[in-house]
Every structure is written in C-alpha cells, then in structure tokens.
C-alpha cells in the first residue's frame, strides 16, 4: 500500500497510520539507553538505535525530547547503549515502564564506574555525545563509541509491536 503525504487532515492522519504500520515492519534490536544524571542513573528502552560509521565509530539513538534519560545524557555528555539478550524481555519492560529512573535500577546490577552499564547485557557501547538534533517528535543523538563489550548469545528483537528471538531463515545457514 502506498500513501502520499497529504495536506488535508484526514489524509494526513491516514498517512500517519500508514507510517506507523511501516515502522512496525522494521525489526530492531532492543536496547536500554543509560546515562548518569544529577539525580542518579537514568535509563529507557529503545529500539531506534543504529550503527552509523565504523571509522570513526559512531552510533545514533533517538529519544523523546522530555525524557529523563536525555536530560542525564545532556548533563554527562556520555551514555551507554546496552543491547539486550533474547531472555531479557522483563528488563526491557522494566525500562519502558512509567516508573522513575532510580526505581528502574532497583535490584539491577550495574558495572562500577561513572556510567550505569548493565552487567547482564548481551553487548554494550559506551559513547560520548558528538551532537544532537531535534528531528520531528524525537531528538537524534549521535554518539562516538569509546568502549565496547560483547557476550555470546542472541539479541532480543522488536517487530510488529512484540518481542522476538533471532533464528536463521529457512534455507539459510548462520554465520559465526
């Protein structure tokens, strides 16, 4: 189905719904973005994270403009992208919920240091903020990767408004 972006309100609303449907077709790794703010650690679940460049190593994340995590990221100038494993749906839900930032971290093990890095994450990237830009209803943050850590395992994926695991496509072999 194709939908042009239209000027009249009903067509614009239909185009918005079509975009939402398109976005649900995009599979993405589930991540928790964390940063250290003035009031302590902050974090939120995000699936709009992407690798941008290898040289220099850059990654992009999008955040809501009024999120506590964005405020903490702006304060410290640093953040962590924590990639969740396929068995970490509950952790994703915890950081997506309405509870305050400090409550999201209650009972969760984080690495010692200046940034709240989730110990049990499948992978993590510590980034410094290169720049940020308002883009529509989100803020796009470009981060320079300073440090990475990767564990063995499969990522938790978000697709079609639900969680999924990774499995090889029929007729394809997986590569290591």
Protein Blocks (a to p, Z undefined) as FASTA:
>chain_A
ZZdddfbfklmmmmmmmmmmmmmmpccdddddddddfkoccddddfbdcdfbfbdcdddd
dddfkbfklmmmmmnopacdddddfklmmmmmmmmmmbdfklmmgopacdedjbdcdfkl
mbdcddddfbdcdehjbccdddddfbdcddeddddddeehiacdddddehiacdZZ
